[in-house]
Every structure is written in C-alpha cells, then in structure tokens.
Amino acid sequence: MSQSLFWDPMIETLPRAQIESLQGMRLVRQVDWVYHNSEFYRQWYSRAGISPNDIHGLSDLTKLPTMSKDDLREWRKKTHDPFSGTLCVPPKLLVRMHHSTGTSGLPNVYGLTQKDWDDVTDQFARMLYRVGIRSGDVTNNWLESAMSWHGFTMTAPGARRIGATVYSLEPDNRSIAQTNLEMLAGADMTCLFTYHPEFEINYLRQRDLDPKTVHPNLRFIYSAALTTPTRRKLLEEAWGVPYWNMGGGGDQYLSESECPYSIPSMHMPEDRTIVEVLDPVTHEPVEPGQEGELTVTNLWAEACPYLRYRLEDIVRADYNSCPCGSTHVRLTYRGRMAWSVEVGGVRVFSDDVENVLWRFPATEFAQYQLVKSPVQPQPRLIVRTTRHADRIHDEVRFVSQLEDAIAEELQVPTTVQLVNPGQIGIGTVKFQRVAVESV
C-alpha cells in the first residue's frame, strides 16, 4: 500500500463492507433530508409511491426513481425555479452558486452552503493529492476565474487546502497556451493544469520552445478531459513529464482522478457518492464489468444534492481494490452519449476516432467532428477533420488511409471529409465533437 497517494488514508482504504455500510447510513439520512426540504423530491418520490420510510439502507437504493438533466429542465420550465425545485436550504445560506456547462441543453443551477464548500474542498484536495500535488507546489487554475460558474472551479481551493500556491488566471481555450507559457514564465510551475493541452503543444512547436526552459522544475501536467492513449503519448513526449488525468461532473462536484496503477481508470470517493452503472434505455443495473450510464447519488451536500442522477456518461466500473491500496470504485470512461453515434450495432464515441486520427502526423491534434444523423443508427461513420496540408502529398490517398485505419479499428464503414481550419469551431470551454445533420 502506498500511503503517499492518500489525502485521507483511513477513508480511502476502508474495506468494501464498511464503505457500503457508510453509504447505507448516509443514503437514509439524505433521502429524509431531500424529501422534507425539496418540493421536487417530495413530488418525484410521491409519484413513484416512495417515502423515506421505505429506505432503510443501501439495498433499498433501487426503490428510488432515477432522474436526469431533462427532468430538472422540465421542472424549471414549469416553475421558473432556477434550482429546479432541488434547493434544500434557504437561498441566503448559499455561499457559492454555479451552473453546468450546458453541453446537452439548458444549464442546471446549483449551489453550496458553507458546510458543502468545506466538504467539497476536501474532496478536491483528495483528487489532487492522488495525482501528485503537495504542499509547497506551484500550480495554476484558470477554471476558478474563467469558469467561475462551473463546479470544477473547486480544483483551486482543493490545491490550496493541500498547501500549494495557485495562480488563478483567466484565459479560454484560445489563449490558455499563451497564459501558461508566457504570462506564467518565471513563476517556476511544478504542476501545470491544462484543459485542452494540444494548444500548448502547438504553441511550443511554433516557437521552438523547450518546456523546461519555461518551467524548469515542472514535475507533471494534469487535466480534466477524456484522454486517449494517443493523446497521452503525444503530451508526455512534448512536455517530457508525466501526464495525469482527472474527471467528474460539475453539477454534483464529482471529483475523481487517476493513480499510477489505475490508468486510464479514475478513483471515485464512494464515501461521498454512490456509483451505479445502468442500462441507458431500461435504467436497470448492468452486469459487473459491462458498460452503462454513470448514475450517481450525492451523500454529502445539503444545498442541492441529486439522487440517482443519470449523467449521460458511458462508463465501466471496477469495484476490486486497486494495487495502490484504494478500495473505492474505479471508473473507465467511454464518453458522453451526446458525443457518440451508432453505426449499425456499434456505438462510436468521439475519443475512439481521435485515438486513430491523431496517430497520423497530418491530422495530429486536428479539430474534428462526427456527423450524426437525427435518426439513429446510421449506415456509416462520417468524420470531418482539419489537417496539416503541408504534411500530405496525395490527399485522395491520405483520406483512403484514414478511412481504412478508422474502419479497421472501430469495425464500422467510414467516410472521412477533409475541411479547412475554421470550418470546425473552437468553443471557449468544450469542443463540439458531434454535428447533427441528415446523413
């Protein structure tokens, strides 16, 4: 067991039986709390014929109906309540309010009491400690200011709780490279947070910069985006340091991260969150080890906890203990349902395509999109991608090579369309990896 990976060694190495016992006690308390303090939950559970008297422990979890972002949006549309009826405390007790990115629709609004703030800061400290941040480190976090509305801004307070110095600046996707490599030059960063790290690599190459001359004591870079093996390889080669990944969901302040033994899976704190993997259609639990929709139950928040909340992310869960000593579940992400297409009987995620696309020098770090028919499934996978034209001698042959490589790896018929830079937009927070059009 490596105690050096753990911010809270006792909790992070609890035996499975104790984790589940703790979850059961907290579930009973949380159901009672939301039922008596939230109009949404009171109506939601009453409609399902459920009351707190029916929940006695973890085994009763599946008695509760699941909920989704669309359910919250519908309630908000009907009541004009920005919290969708889920706020369980008087608004005057909120010390911070955020909203989700709105990747798949109208953003959801949620907040934190002071107790919630303290709890979630500790959760994010646990996540960051696992990837390697320690007291005395110097790091950055542009999320705190540029995304002050998003729950993942808690990475900055989490790092400060550990004892790190945090530079909180305000770039977006298009200027983060300049911020990290010019504005922070001389700050001697030891851990560098990036959001779309390909921008930094292009910046380094264009200026023939050695990262070690900018940040000579840099130990690792880290991010919070799904990471393919190809992306990780390119990043580590360019920076000359390890790359670590984190993840989660902003609207419930989920905090998870890799350890050296779990890559690409990430540890989720089960003392704070119950994790289920459900069939996206039936909402029934899948068999152990199978892929399904990540569904979470918040056990810690008093302001806006979501229970059996379907996140639209497809994951695989491993409940076995990790070689690092952690006993909490590890999640391997496939991608967001909205960022996938179904070709025949195969579901293809944007990262599946990226993993192949970025292996080719001419499409390394290319901007790309999957074209998704409004009616699924569709007969072919259609990929649009930018390219480095100066690295291609014969475009027709190159397109054929790309199509063959993607089709062979993903086992679906594939059409590749080359487009010019600017034809695929770059957002300030997330790239739009899927374009819905008639195919």
C-alpha positions as CSV (number, residue, x, y, z in Angstrom):
1,M,0.0,0.0,0.0
2,S,1.3,3.5,-0.9
3,Q,0.2,5.9,1.8
4,S,1.8,8.7,-0.2
5,L,-1.1,8.7,-2.6
6,F,-3.8,9.3,0.0
7,W,-5.0,12.6,1.4
8,D,-7.3,10.7,3.8
9,P,-5.7,7.2,4.2
10,M,-8.3,5.8,6.6
11,I,-11.3,6.6,4.4
12,E,-9.6,5.8,1.1
13,T,-8.7,2.3,2.2
14,L,-11.9,1.3,4.0
15,P,-12.9,-2.3,3.5
16,R,-15.7,-2.7,1.0
17,A,-18.2,-3.8,3.7
18,Q,-17.5,-0.6,5.7
19,I,-17.9,1.6,2.6
20,E,-21.3,0.1,1.8
21,S,-22.4,0.4,5.5
22,L,-21.4,4.0,5.5
23,Q,-23.2,4.6,2.2
24,G,-26.4,3.0,3.6
25,M,-26.5,5.2,6.6
26,R,-25.8,8.4,4.6
27,L,-28.4,7.3,2.0
28,V,-31.1,7.0,4.6
29,R,-30.3,10.4,6.0
30,Q,-30.1,12.1,2.6
31,V,-33.4,10.7,1.4
32,D,-35.1,12.0,4.5
33,W,-33.4,15.4,4.0
34,V,-34.4,15.9,0.4
35,Y,-38.0,14.6,0.9
36,H,-38.7,17.1,3.7
37,N,-36.8,20.1,2.2
38,S,-37.3,19.9,-1.6
39,E,-40.6,20.2,-3.5
40,F,-39.1,18.5,-6.5
41,Y,-38.1,15.3,-4.5
42,R,-41.3,15.3,-2.5
43,Q,-43.4,15.2,-5.7
44,W,-40.9,13.0,-7.5
45,Y,-40.9,10.3,-4.8
46,S,-44.6,10.6,-4.0
47,R,-45.4,10.0,-7.7
48,A,-43.3,6.8,-7.5
49,G,-45.1,5.7,-4.3
50,I,-41.9,6.2,-2.2
51,S,-41.3,7.9,1.1
52,P,-38.3,8.0,3.5
53,N,-40.0,5.2,5.5
54,D,-39.2,2.8,2.6
55,I,-35.4,3.4,2.6
56,H,-33.6,1.5,5.3
57,G,-30.2,1.0,3.7
58,L,-28.1,0.7,0.6
59,S,-30.2,-2.3,-0.7
60,D,-33.2,0.0,-1.0
61,L,-31.4,2.4,-3.4
62,T,-33.1,1.0,-6.5
63,K,-36.6,1.8,-5.0
64,L,-35.8,5.4,-5.8
65,P,-36.7,6.6,-9.3
66,T,-33.7,7.8,-11.4
67,M,-33.6,11.4,-12.5
68,S,-32.0,13.2,-15.5
69,K,-31.0,16.7,-16.6
70,D,-34.1,16.8,-18.7
71,D,-36.3,16.1,-15.7
72,L,-34.7,19.1,-14.0
73,R,-35.1,21.3,-17.0
74,E,-38.8,20.3,-17.3
75,W,-39.4,21.3,-13.7
76,R,-37.5,24.5,-14.2
77,K,-39.6,25.3,-17.3
78,K,-42.8,24.6,-15.4
79,T,-42.0,26.5,-12.2
80,H,-39.3,29.1,-13.3
81,D,-37.3,27.9,-10.3
82,P,-33.6,28.2,-11.3
83,F,-32.7,25.3,-8.9
84,S,-35.4,23.1,-10.4
85,G,-37.0,22.5,-7.0
86,T,-33.9,20.8,-5.7
87,L,-32.7,23.5,-3.3
88,C,-33.0,22.2,0.2
89,V,-31.9,25.2,2.2
90,P,-32.9,28.9,2.2
91,P,-31.0,30.8,-0.6
92,K,-29.5,33.1,2.0
93,L,-27.4,30.1,3.2
94,L,-25.6,29.7,-0.2
95,V,-22.1,30.9,-0.2
96,R,-21.4,30.0,-3.9
97,M,-23.6,29.3,-6.9
98,H,-22.6,27.5,-10.1
99,H,-24.2,26.1,-13.2
100,S,-23.3,23.3,-15.5
101,T,-21.7,23.8,-18.9
102,G,-24.9,23.1,-20.8
103,T,-23.2,20.6,-23.1
104,S,-26.5,18.9,-23.8
105,G,-29.0,21.6,-23.2
106,L,-30.0,24.4,-20.8
107,P,-27.5,24.5,-17.9
108,N,-28.6,23.4,-14.4
109,V,-28.1,25.8,-11.5
110,Y,-26.9,24.6,-8.1
111,G,-25.2,26.0,-5.0
112,L,-23.1,25.3,-1.9
113,T,-23.6,26.1,1.8
114,Q,-20.5,26.8,3.9
115,K,-20.6,23.2,5.0
116,D,-20.9,22.0,1.4
117,W,-18.0,24.3,0.5
118,D,-15.8,22.8,3.2
119,D,-16.8,19.2,2.2
120,V,-16.2,19.6,-1.5
121,T,-12.9,21.4,-1.0
122,D,-11.7,18.4,0.9
123,Q,-12.9,16.1,-1.9
124,F,-11.0,18.0,-4.5
125,A,-7.9,18.0,-2.3
126,R,-8.2,14.2,-2.2
127,M,-8.4,14.1,-6.0
128,L,-5.4,16.4,-6.5
129,Y,-3.3,14.8,-3.9
130,R,-3.7,11.5,-5.8
131,V,-2.3,13.0,-9.0
132,G,0.7,14.3,-7.1
133,I,0.1,17.9,-5.8
134,R,1.8,18.5,-2.5
135,S,2.3,21.3,0.0
136,G,4.8,23.8,-1.5
137,D,3.9,23.0,-5.1
138,V,3.2,25.9,-7.5
139,T,0.3,25.3,-9.9
140,N,-2.3,27.2,-11.9
141,N,-6.0,27.0,-12.4
142,W,-7.8,29.1,-15.0
143,L,-11.1,27.4,-14.2
144,E,-11.5,29.4,-11.0
145,S,-11.9,32.7,-12.8
146,A,-12.7,31.9,-16.5
147,M,-15.3,29.3,-15.4
148,S,-16.4,30.8,-12.1
149,W,-19.8,29.4,-12.8
150,H,-18.7,25.7,-13.0
151,G,-18.4,23.2,-10.2
152,F,-14.9,22.1,-11.3
153,T,-13.6,25.5,-10.2
154,M,-13.2,23.8,-6.8
155,T,-9.8,22.4,-8.0
156,A,-8.2,25.7,-7.0
157,P,-9.5,25.7,-3.3
158,G,-8.6,21.9,-3.2
159,A,-5.0,22.6,-4.2
160,R,-4.8,25.4,-1.7
161,R,-6.1,23.1,1.1
162,I,-3.1,20.8,0.3
163,G,-0.8,23.8,0.7
164,A,0.0,24.6,-2.9
165,T,0.3,28.1,-4.4
166,V,-2.3,28.6,-7.1
167,Y,-2.0,31.1,-9.9
168,S,-5.7,31.8,-10.9
169,L,-5.8,33.4,-14.3
170,E,-8.5,33.9,-16.9
171,P,-7.8,32.5,-20.4
172,D,-10.1,30.4,-22.5
173,N,-9.2,27.6,-25.0
174,R,-7.8,30.0,-27.5
175,S,-5.4,31.8,-25.1
176,I,-4.5,29.3,-22.5
177,A,-1.2,28.4,-24.2
178,Q,-0.1,32.0,-24.1
179,T,-1.0,32.2,-20.4
180,N,0.7,29.0,-19.4
181,L,3.9,29.6,-21.4
182,E,4.3,33.4,-21.4
183,M,2.4,35.0,-18.5
184,L,3.5,32.3,-16.1
185,A,7.1,32.2,-17.4
186,G,9.3,32.8,-14.4
187,A,6.6,31.5,-12.0
188,D,8.5,28.2,-12.0
189,M,5.4,26.0,-12.0
190,T,5.9,22.5,-10.6
191,C,2.5,21.2,-11.7
192,L,0.7,22.7,-14.7
193,F,-3.0,22.4,-15.3
194,T,-4.2,22.4,-18.9
195,Y,-7.7,21.9,-20.3
196,H,-7.0,21.2,-24.0
197,P,-3.3,20.5,-23.9
198,E,-2.9,20.3,-27.7
199,F,-2.9,24.1,-27.8
200,E,0.2,24.3,-25.6
201,I,2.0,21.7,-27.8
202,N,1.3,23.7,-31.0
203,Y,2.5,26.8,-29.2
204,L,5.7,25.1,-28.1
205,R,6.4,23.8,-31.6
206,Q,5.6,27.1,-33.4
207,R,8.1,28.9,-31.1
208,D,10.6,26.1,-30.8
209,L,10.3,26.3,-27.0
210,D,11.6,23.7,-24.6
211,P,9.1,23.5,-21.7
212,K,12.0,23.0,-19.2
213,T,13.3,26.5,-20.1
214,V,9.9,28.0,-19.2
215,H,9.2,25.9,-16.1
216,P,12.5,24.1,-15.2
217,N,11.0,22.4,-12.1
218,L,7.9,21.1,-13.8
219,R,7.1,17.6,-12.4
220,F,3.9,16.8,-14.3
221,I,1.0,18.2,-16.2
222,Y,-2.6,17.4,-15.5
223,S,-6.0,18.0,-17.0
224,A,-9.7,17.2,-16.7
225,A,-10.6,15.8,-20.2
226,L,-11.1,12.3,-21.5
227,T,-7.7,11.2,-22.6
228,T,-6.9,8.6,-25.3
229,P,-3.7,6.6,-25.4
230,T,-2.6,8.6,-28.4
231,R,-3.2,12.0,-26.7
232,R,-1.4,10.9,-23.6
233,K,1.6,9.7,-25.6
234,L,1.9,13.0,-27.6
235,L,1.6,15.1,-24.4
236,E,4.2,13.2,-22.5
237,E,6.6,13.3,-25.4
238,A,6.2,17.1,-25.9
239,W,6.4,18.1,-22.3
240,G,8.9,15.5,-21.1
241,V,6.9,14.9,-17.9
242,P,4.1,12.5,-16.9
243,Y,0.5,13.5,-17.7
244,W,-2.3,12.8,-15.1
245,N,-6.0,13.0,-15.7
246,M,-8.9,13.9,-13.5
247,G,-12.7,14.0,-14.1
248,G,-16.1,14.4,-12.7
249,G,-19.3,16.2,-13.1
250,G,-19.6,19.9,-12.4
251,D,-23.3,19.8,-11.3
252,Q,-22.5,17.5,-8.4
253,Y,-18.9,18.4,-7.8
254,L,-17.7,14.9,-8.6
255,S,-14.0,14.5,-8.1
256,E,-12.1,11.6,-9.4
257,S,-8.5,11.1,-10.7
258,E,-6.0,8.5,-11.8
259,C,-3.3,6.9,-9.8
260,P,-0.2,5.3,-11.3
261,Y,-1.8,1.9,-11.2
262,S,-5.3,2.7,-12.5
263,I,-4.7,4.5,-15.9
264,P,-7.0,5.2,-17.6
265,S,-9.5,4.4,-14.8
266,M,-10.2,7.0,-12.1
267,H,-10.9,6.6,-8.4
268,M,-14.3,7.9,-7.2
269,P,-14.8,8.7,-3.5
270,E,-17.6,6.3,-2.6
271,D,-17.9,7.6,1.0
272,R,-19.3,10.8,-0.7
273,T,-21.1,9.3,-3.8
274,I,-22.9,6.1,-4.6
275,V,-22.0,4.9,-8.1
276,E,-24.3,2.9,-10.3
277,V,-23.8,1.8,-13.9
278,L,-27.2,1.4,-15.5
279,D,-28.6,0.4,-18.9
280,P,-29.2,3.7,-20.7
281,V,-32.6,2.5,-22.0
282,T,-34.0,0.4,-19.2
283,H,-32.2,2.2,-16.3
284,E,-31.6,-1.2,-14.8
285,P,-28.1,-2.2,-13.4
286,V,-25.8,-3.8,-15.9
287,E,-23.7,-6.9,-15.2
288,P,-20.4,-6.2,-13.3
289,G,-17.8,-5.0,-15.8
290,Q,-20.2,-4.1,-18.5
291,E,-20.6,-0.6,-19.9
292,G,-23.6,1.6,-19.0
293,E,-24.7,5.0,-18.0
294,L,-23.0,6.5,-14.9
295,T,-25.6,7.3,-12.3
296,V,-24.6,8.9,-9.0
297,T,-26.2,9.6,-5.6
298,N,-24.9,12.6,-3.7
299,L,-24.4,11.6,0.0
300,W,-22.8,14.8,1.3
301,A,-24.4,18.0,0.0
302,E,-27.1,19.8,2.0
303,A,-28.0,22.5,-0.6
304,C,-28.6,20.8,-3.9
305,P,-28.0,17.0,-3.7
306,Y,-29.0,14.9,-6.7
307,L,-30.0,11.3,-6.0
308,R,-29.8,8.5,-8.6
309,Y,-28.9,11.2,-11.2
310,R,-28.1,9.9,-14.7
311,L,-25.1,11.8,-16.1
312,E,-25.3,10.6,-19.7
313,D,-21.7,9.3,-19.5
314,I,-20.9,5.8,-20.5
315,V,-18.5,4.0,-18.1
316,R,-17.3,0.7,-16.9
317,A,-16.9,0.2,-13.1
318,D,-14.3,-1.9,-11.3
319,Y,-15.1,-2.4,-7.6
320,N,-12.0,-4.5,-6.9
321,S,-9.2,-3.0,-4.7
322,C,-6.5,-1.1,-6.7
323,P,-2.8,-2.0,-6.4
324,C,-2.3,1.4,-4.9
325,G,-4.3,0.3,-1.8
326,S,-7.5,2.3,-2.6
327,T,-10.7,0.3,-2.1
328,H,-13.0,2.7,-3.8
329,V,-14.5,2.1,-7.3
330,R,-12.5,2.9,-10.4
331,L,-14.4,4.2,-13.5
332,T,-13.2,3.9,-17.1
333,Y,-15.0,6.4,-19.3
334,R,-16.0,5.8,-22.9
335,G,-17.6,9.2,-23.5
336,R,-20.7,11.3,-23.3
337,M,-23.8,9.8,-25.0
338,A,-24.4,13.1,-26.9
339,W,-20.9,12.8,-28.3
340,S,-21.4,9.4,-29.9
341,V,-23.0,7.9,-33.0
342,E,-24.5,4.5,-33.5
343,V,-23.3,2.8,-36.7
344,G,-25.1,-0.4,-37.2
345,G,-24.9,-2.1,-33.9
346,V,-21.7,-0.3,-32.8
347,R,-21.6,2.8,-30.7
348,V,-18.7,5.1,-31.6
349,F,-17.5,7.9,-29.3
350,S,-15.5,10.9,-30.4
351,D,-12.5,9.7,-28.5
352,D,-12.5,6.4,-30.4
353,V,-12.0,8.4,-33.6
354,E,-9.5,10.8,-32.0
355,N,-7.3,7.9,-30.9
356,V,-6.8,6.8,-34.5
357,L,-6.9,10.3,-36.1
358,W,-4.1,11.8,-34.0
359,R,-1.7,8.9,-34.8
360,F,-1.2,10.4,-38.3
361,P,1.2,13.4,-38.5
362,A,-1.1,15.1,-40.9
363,T,-4.0,15.0,-38.5
364,E,-2.1,15.3,-35.2
365,F,-4.2,17.4,-32.9
366,A,-6.6,18.1,-35.7
367,Q,-10.0,19.6,-34.9
368,Y,-12.7,17.0,-35.9
369,Q,-16.4,16.2,-35.7
370,L,-18.6,13.2,-36.1
371,V,-21.6,13.8,-38.3
372,K,-24.7,12.3,-36.5
373,S,-28.0,11.6,-38.2
374,P,-31.1,12.7,-36.3
375,V,-32.3,9.2,-36.7
376,Q,-30.0,6.5,-35.2
377,P,-28.5,4.1,-36.0
378,Q,-26.9,5.4,-39.3
379,P,-25.2,3.3,-42.0
380,R,-21.8,4.9,-42.0
381,L,-19.4,6.8,-39.7
382,I,-18.7,10.2,-41.2
383,V,-15.7,12.1,-39.8
384,R,-14.8,15.7,-40.6
385,T,-11.3,16.7,-39.8
386,T,-8.8,19.5,-40.3
387,R,-5.3,18.6,-41.4
388,H,-1.8,19.9,-41.8
389,A,-1.8,20.3,-45.6
390,D,2.0,20.6,-45.7
391,R,2.3,17.0,-44.4
392,I,0.2,15.5,-47.2
393,H,1.5,14.6,-50.7
394,D,-1.7,13.0,-52.0
395,E,-4.9,13.9,-50.3
396,V,-7.0,11.2,-52.0
397,R,-4.6,8.5,-50.9
398,F,-4.4,10.1,-47.4
399,V,-8.2,10.1,-47.0
400,S,-8.3,6.5,-48.0
401,Q,-5.6,5.6,-45.4
402,L,-7.6,7.4,-42.7
403,E,-10.8,5.7,-43.7
404,D,-9.2,2.3,-43.7
405,A,-7.5,2.8,-40.3
406,I,-10.6,4.0,-38.6
407,A,-12.8,1.3,-40.1
408,E,-10.4,-1.4,-39.1
409,E,-10.0,-0.3,-35.5
410,L,-13.7,0.5,-34.9
411,Q,-15.2,-2.1,-37.2
412,V,-17.6,0.3,-38.9
413,P,-17.7,1.6,-42.5
414,T,-16.2,5.1,-42.5
415,T,-16.1,8.2,-44.7
416,V,-13.6,11.0,-44.0
417,Q,-14.1,14.5,-45.1
418,L,-11.1,17.0,-45.0
419,V,-12.1,20.5,-44.1
420,N,-10.2,23.8,-43.6
421,P,-9.3,25.3,-40.3
422,G,-12.1,27.5,-39.1
423,Q,-14.8,25.2,-40.5
424,I,-14.9,23.4,-37.2
425,G,-15.5,25.9,-34.4
426,I,-13.5,26.1,-31.2
427,G,-15.6,26.9,-28.1
428,T,-14.3,28.7,-25.0
429,V,-14.9,25.6,-22.8
430,K,-15.7,22.4,-24.8
431,F,-15.3,21.4,-28.4
432,Q,-18.4,20.4,-30.2
433,R,-17.3,16.9,-31.3
434,V,-20.7,16.0,-32.9
435,A,-22.6,17.8,-35.6
436,V,-26.2,16.7,-36.0
437,E,-27.2,16.6,-39.7
438,S,-29.0,14.5,-42.2
439,V,-26.8,11.7,-43.4
